[in-house]
Amino acid sequence: MSNYKPKNGLQLFISLIGSVILGLAIGFLAKYSDTISGDGSLFSGMMQTVSQLTTAVGIWIFIGCLLAAWSRSAPIAAVKVGLFFGGMFASYYGYQYYVYHFFPLKQFIFWLIMAVIAIFGSIFVWKGRYHYGWVAALGVALPVALFILIGKSFFYTFHWLECLNLIFGILLLVLIPKSKDWRQYLQILFLTVVFCAVGWLIPLPI
């Protein structure tokens, strides 16, 4: 059972608004930094780094997991993650249409489907923090395995972004479960290995 103390109405409202603002900011930064040409200046170099970070799916998943895990309930976790991704896609594609007068419908639909999957996944992530057992282990193992799969190329590319994905996976493994029982961690690690094996055989679409 969950022993998380609910927030009051004002705190909840602030957390929901914060989720939207965070999504809007990341979506804007992702598209804006992508439009800066590389001219060798310090600013363009910084923007290229920001572009690599904010357009990578890893940072989106990591933030979404944190928003879900530190929510007052599973439905609120789903709402916060939905608001985050909604704000991010609204600012990203809105800025793109404003600048280029172009809207990539197929790309938008693909990421919209991914966002819906993330919203449902946020419920499992929340359970992974405040509950115990196989369902809770599933909520931790899925994102951890995902980070391992998208970060495994670090061991032959040594790219900082892949390394960051592996760090994200480790952080989630440590931060999400409130229960530090070794049996719970065995369940998490077992499912993580299973998901990694499946992901190795079936390439991810992201």
N, C-alpha and C positions, 0 to 999 in steps of 0.2 A: 504493500500500500504506500501511497505517496504521503510524505510528511512535510511537503513544501507549504509554507505559509503564504496564503494569497496576498497579493498587493491590494491596496485600496484603489478606488476608482481613478483618482488622479494619476497615480503611478502607472496604472494600466494604460490610460490614455497616452501618457508621455511615451511609454514603451512602444505603443502602436505607431504613434507619429514618428518616433525615432526610427522605426523600421522602414517607414516610407522614405524619410529623408535620407537615410543611409543608402537605400536602393537608388534614389534619384541621383545622389552624389556619385556613386560608383558608375552608374550608367552614363552620366554626363562626362566624367573623367575618362571612361573607356573610349567614348567616341571622340571627344575633343582631342585627347592625346594622340589618337590615331590619325588625326588630320594634320599634325605638326610635321613638317618636312625635316629630314635630317640634314642640317647644314653645318654640323660640327660644333655648334655652340653648346654651352653648358645647359641651357634651357631645353634645347631639342634633345640632348642626351637624357636629361631627366624625364622628359615626356615620353621618350621611347621606352624607358624602364617602366614608367607608370602604365603605358599602353600594354606592355607585356604582362604586367601584373593584373590589371583590371579587366583585360579581355580573356584571361585564362579562367577556365571553369573552376579551378581549384579554390580560388579565393571566394567565389560565389558559394560553393558548397560549404566551405569552412565557416563563413559568416552565417549561412543558413542553419547549420548545425548548432552554432552557439545560440542563435536566436531561439531555436526550438528547445534546446536543452534547458535554458534559463527562462522558461515560460511558466505561468501559474497553472496551466492545464494543457492537455493535449489539443483541445479546440483552439485555444489561444496560440499555441505553437503553430498550428496550421495557418491561422490568420496572420500572424507576424511574418511567417515565411512567405505567404502569398503577397502581403503588402510589400515586402522587400523586393521580391522578384518583379512584382507589378510596377513598382517605382523605377526599378533598374531598366526594365524593357521600355517603359514609357519615355524615360529621358534619353535612352540610347537611340531608339528608333525615331523618336520625335525630333531629336537633334539632327539625325541623319536626313530626315525628310525636309527639315527646315533649311539645311545647307545644300543638299544635293537634289531635292525634290524627287526623291526616289524611295520607294518602300518595298523591300524584298519580302514579299508575302510568304513564299515557301520557307525561307529562313526563319521568319517570325513565327510561323505555325510550328516548326520543329522545336524552337526554344520554348514556345508556349506549352507544348506537350511535356517537355522536360521540366518546366516549372510546375505543372500539375502533378507530375510524378514526385517532385521534391516536396510539394505540399503534403501529399499523403505520407511520404517518407518521414516528414518532420514529426508525425505522431509516434512513429517507432523510435526516433531519436529521443523524444521526450520520455518515452517509456524506458529507454536505455539508461536514463539518469535516475529516475525516481522509482523504478520497479526492479524486480529481481526475477531471473529465470530466462528461458530460451527466447521469449519474445523480446525481453529487454536486451539480451545479448545480440539479437538480430539488429536492433536499432543502433548499436555501437559498431558491430562488425561490418555492416554494409558500407558506411562512409570510410572506415579505416581501410578496408580492402580496396575501395575505389581510389583512395589516395596512393596506396601501394602500386596499383596498376598504372595510374597515370604518372607516377613518379619513378617507376622502376628504371626508366631509360637514363636516369642520373648516373648509374653505375658504368655507363660507357660514353655518355655525352658530357657529364660533369657540369651540366647547365644549372645555374642557380635556381631556376624556376622549378625544375624537377626535384631538386633538393628541398625546396620549400614545401612542395607537395608531400614529401615523405615526413617532414617536420610536422605538417598539419595533421597527418595521420597519427603520429605519435602523441601529439597534444590531445587529440580527441580521445585516444585510448586512455589517457591519464585523466582528462578533465570530465568526460561525460559521466561515467558511472560513479554515483555517490557511494555505492557499496563497493568496498575494496576487498571483498571476500575472494579468496583465491579460486574457489569453485566457479564463481561468476566469471572471473577472468579466463578460466579454462574454457568455458562455453564460448566466450567472445573470441578467443584465439582459435578454437576449433572452427567456428563459422567463418572467421576471417580467412583461414587457409582454404576452406571449401570455396568461398567466393573468389578468392584469388586464382584458384585452379580453374574454375569455370570461366573467369574473365581472361585467363591466359589462352584458353581454347577458343573463346568467342570474343573477338576484338570489340572494344567499346566504340560506340558511334560518336564519341566526343573527343 
